[in-house]
Amino acid sequence: MTVRRWLVTGGVGFIGYHVSRALLSRGDAVRILDDFSDAPYPTAMKRRNADDLRREHASVEIAEGSVTDAARVAPLVEGVDGVVHLAGLAGVRPSFADPARYVAVNVEGTATVMSAAQATPTAKVFVLASSSSVYGNATPLPAAEDAPAVEPESPYAASKRGAELVALSMSRKAPAMRVPALRFFTVYGPRQRPEMAITLFMQRMLRDEPIDVFGDGSMRRDFTHVSDITRGVLAALDGAPAGFRPYNLGSGSPISLAQLVRSIGEAAGVTPETRHVAVPLGDVEATYADIARARAELSWAPEVELTRGLETVRDWVVSSR
Ligand SMILES: NC(=O)c1ccc[n+]([C@@H]2O[C@H](COP(=O)([O-])OP(=O)(O)OC[C@H]3O[C@@H](n4cnc5c(N)ncnc54)[C@H](O)[C@@H]3O)[C@@H](O)[C@H]2O)c1
């Protein structure tokens, strides 16, 4: 049997670690490109992910470098069957502090890696990590992929929509290449980025510290466990049709921040103490995925209930203390 080979950009980040591990576990060959950047959280966590991947799968190749560096990317796509492009600067709030860097990494980086993929005869698929943030506040909920996504609330959201539009336009040149753009809805789970709400809240509750809740807690989010996202990435890699096509990967069951806090409290075994703070610039009022397209075309559906998912975060936070 021939081994399938993939380039996974951002492969030592949160989602990248899980996707790389799943590909390696099913016997595929994985090459990772990651710059181990210090944003939006410390490099040490990426080194740990890289070490854990190498320990479990000695065959993994990990290259250090930027997705904006065409000369660095070119040799890494040689001979691959496709690319999973997860590298990017994540995070709505920090994107206001450095919008130019977000645009460079997320938009230029996508164009650079996709150009390299298109120049590689063996590469048949380019999976793009996009985001629910492309919908902003103006899209009717639940958000469907064909709804307009033209009023981003942050430079991060704009950079993700920009990356999608660049990929859409570039796919006209090579229409046979499969280019699923996966709009992830707030992903959580073990190894989650430390600045994200679920990790922060869990850490603080386990230390009996109060947590800051944005606004009155009515803001809603569609939380999706990283194992469901990983299955969705593999389903798109293996089964998405030719051409550019966006897919929502979400739970389809949004909950309020207040409900999230109660559920984390239950998982942590504590009664949460909360402080209310202003909603930061760029955060949308609600995210809510219409997941009919991913169900129909990728045979994908989320499986991890929030209660069970939060237990995996608790176990991870406790074991990494
Ligand atoms: N986690 C979520 O809730 C979520 C939601 C929607 C979309 N996304 C997208 O999914 C992807 C992965 O997100 P994540 O949560 O795993 O974030 P992450 O920050 O853990 O992973 C991103 C990885 O990209 C790497 N990277 C950053 N700049 C790079 C560059 N110039 N060259 C090479 N590598 C670079 C980082 O070092 C990191 O390892 C990102 O594109 C993000 O925008 C994430």
The ligand as an ORCA input file, in Angstrom:
! r2SCAN-3c Opt
* xyz 0 1
  N      -8.658     27.393     18.027
  C      -9.743     27.925     17.497
  O     -10.765     28.090     18.183
  C      -9.775     28.332     16.056
  C     -10.994     28.790     15.531
  C     -11.039     29.169     14.196
  C      -9.919     29.083     13.406
  N      -8.740     28.663     13.930
  C      -7.578     28.599     13.034
  O      -7.013     27.309     13.103
  C      -5.592     27.385     12.930
  C      -4.902     26.719     14.111
  O      -5.304     27.393     15.295
  P      -4.834     26.956     16.755
  O      -5.902     27.280     17.700
  O      -4.265     25.596     16.702
  O      -3.697     28.042     16.981
  P      -2.144     27.861     17.343
  O      -1.627     29.247     17.537
  O      -1.994     26.887     18.453
  O      -1.555     27.216     16.013
  C      -1.076     27.972     14.939
  C       0.332     27.500     14.623
  O       0.823     28.273     13.525
  C       2.173     28.603     13.791
  N       2.539     29.805     13.059
  C       2.211     31.101     13.331
  N       2.778     31.916     12.435
  C       3.485     31.131     11.576
  C       4.291     31.395     10.456
  N       4.497     32.652     10.006
  N       4.853     30.355      9.805
  C       4.677     29.078     10.242
  N       3.924     28.770     11.326
  C       3.331     29.793     11.975
  C       2.250     28.804     15.285
  O       3.573     28.663     15.790
  C       1.310     27.713     15.788
  O       2.011     26.529     16.084
  C      -5.250     28.867     12.805
  O      -5.145     29.177     11.436
  C      -6.473     29.559     13.419
  O      -6.661     30.841     12.878
  C      -8.639     28.276     15.236
*
